[in-house]
Amino acid sequence: MAVQAYVLIQTEVGRAAAVVAHVRDLPGVVAADDVTGPYDVIVRAQAETMDELGRMVVSRVQRTEGITRTLTCPVVNLD
């Protein structure tokens, strides 16, 4: 079963649309949307393991120009 997470992203002012356009095409990204509030972009991502997910966020998402901060929230099943 794949590991999934929401990645909450803060961007430089005026860069949210460009960040969404870029991260949507990254491997492992299921969805990316502009939002309002304390974060500018929310990404739904998945990988085979938590380690792969972490590597994807650090090596791909965080290297996107215009991103200033990320917060990764893994999805848990409470059933």
N, C-alpha and C positions, 0 to 999 in steps of 0.2 A: 504494500500500500504506500502510495506517495505521501510525502510530508508537504503540507501546505502552510502558507503564512500570508499575512497582510503586511506589506511594507509601507509604513507611513513616511512620507517624504516632505521635507521643507526645501524650498528652492529660493534662488535669488529672485528679487522682485522682477516680475514680468517674464520669467523663464518657465513657468509651469506648463504651458502648452507645448513648448519645445521638448521639455523633459518627457512628457507623456508620449509624444510622437516617437521619441528615441527608445524609451524603455519598452514600449509595446512590441517592438521587434526583437527583443532579447530572448534567447532560449530560456525556457522555464517561466516566462511571464505569461500568465493566463489572461489577465485583464489589467488595464491601467486607466485611471480616470482622474480628471481635475476635480477638486473639491474645495469647499470653503471652510474656514475655521483655522485652527492652529497649524494644520498641515495643508499643503497645496496639491499633493498628488497621493493617491492610494493605489498600490499595486497588489494584485493577488498573484502569488508565485508558488511554484511547486517543484520538487526535486525528489529523487529516490530516497535520500537520507537527510538528516538534519545537517550533517557536515557538508554535503553537496549544496544544500540550500544556503548555508552560511557563506560558502565559497562563491556562490553565484551572486549573492548580495554584495559582498566585498569586491569581487573582481569585475563585476559587470555593472550592477546598478549604481554603486557608489562612485564609480569612475565617470558617470555621465556628467557632462558639463552643465553647470547650473544648479546641481544639487548641493545643499549646504549641510543637511543632516538627515539621517534615516533612523527609524525605529521599527524593528522587525517583531511581529506578533504572531508566533506559531499558532495554528489552529489545533485545538484539542477536542477530543470526543469524550463527552462526559456521560455517555450512556452506560 
